[in-house]
Amino acid sequence: MIESGEGLAEASTSPYGSCEVHNPRHPPTALNPILVATFPGSSSDLMRLLIETLTGTWTSARTFRDDVIAIKTHYPYYENHVNIKNLLENIGGEPARAILVLRDPMEALKMFHTYIEMTGNQQGESTMEKWEEWRDIHFNTQLKQWEDFIRYWLSSDQLDANTRLPVIHEKLINQEKGVEEANEIVEFIKKVSSLIDDNSADVSCLWSRVVQFNVRAEPERRRLRQLKNAETQEIVEKSYTIVQIDKIAGVLTQMIDELTLDEKVLQALMGYRISALERMQILMGDNPVLVSNTHGTCMVTIAQHDSMVPMFQASYPGSGSEMLRDLLEAITSIKTTETKRRNDVVAVKTFYPYRSFDLHPNMLNRDMKKMVLLLRYPLHAISSNFNHIYWRQNNLRTHSVQPPQELWEAWRDNNFVAEIDAWVELVEYWMDNFKAPNRLIISYESLTGKETGEQDATRLSLFIRTVYNEGTLNPAPAFTIPCLWFRAVRVYDQRNSDMFQDSSNHVGGRYRPSFNKLQLETTATHLNNLISKFNGERRIVPILQKYWEHTVNRIH
């Protein structure tokens, strides 16, 4: 903290206008400082500079002091840094407040190494060779410490939505979203101190003065800008091995599953996972890769085409069909497809009769004698189907945004009867056309469940092994199925972004798709009729019974 020239103002001009940048001062009275929690490599000094510029007040680092507006801390990465307990011991009964800065772990670890090289190397430069050597020695430890850091600050019972502000690094430095993040920081600090004047008009200018200038000056970014685009892309893609990226995606999945997250944090972790999966897809070659996760060890391969008679993979839209395709390909190492028949895939996804042009049993397909039927609670499937329609019509990435509530309600009221009838028709059609042992029924809820998912994946593997193609197709070894299930269903599945579905772990969503009493009663009646029709079918009736009970509970 440099304290020379206090109180002086420097005029600054940016694309966002002109503003005065004041050198920071100490506050006139003691403050309850905000903890600014950042994992090393997450631009903690940038955050300090931004807060000092926005407030005109000093920040500090590591240890408690009450003459600053905020204190940077890397706890628990560095155990001697100030933590929530230390803060509470010094602020006399006031609540703890914290700003948590989130950054993609792939970028945070890389930037932390760059910082180590800058401080320990007189030349101040990092090379790809030095990074790879450091990464391969420290990767597991560093990733675990990143996870522990995030869990500590998100799980503390001393912080809640009013006393903890998540700041997403990628948004903060983004030209389109950065000012919004800066405004959130200002509003949060106002809860603690009256030091900030109502200078919202200057926030965009001050943000530009601090963030855009400093981000352009980051040593790693400077180095990448000097390279050709192709060279830059290659460096980014090869910063981690496939096994390491797979582990990052697995850690992010566990955190998404286990932590209570508000919408902003959830979207950030989902984005980091998508980034990891995209990098992994680029790096995957033809050679198998042995990976390990919390569910065991398995061999990951790129699915290939192979001559065979495929089976039907039937479901109503919005029921997790792409997830099931991922799992089938993981178990068999053979490609799947959709809509039209091919004789070099293990399964063909079909929404028939919902989509009339999709593949279905007829004279041309009479040799296709096996079928997997994927069911999902109809009200969730219908709302998920609407989400996909909305994303597709607006050219949006799936699971990227939550559709507006008013659009959902209008679509629901115009289409509900037709959709619930179509869900019932699809179930009846495939149940009537395939009998045991040529059919396998799986529920979305069970397949994605922590306690039941591995068992369903094993059932799928056994179905393939014992009845598919007269035993000529050999799926992955049984002991690897839990690992493959975790990767295909828990990591690759986007279910966790549907925070507006029934989810007790995710909070802060703008709405949950609702249904009126008549719609719920109609659903319950349809489900009860299906239970009666398929009475004695031991696989489907328990699933339908759970759906009926859930619906009746919603009515009352």
Order of alpha helices (4+ residues) and beta strands (2+ residues): beta-beta-beta-alpha-beta-beta-alpha-beta-alpha-alpha-beta-alpha-alpha-alpha-alpha-alpha-alpha-alpha-beta-alpha-beta-beta-beta-alpha-beta-beta-beta-alpha-alpha-beta-alpha-alpha-alpha-beta-alpha-alpha
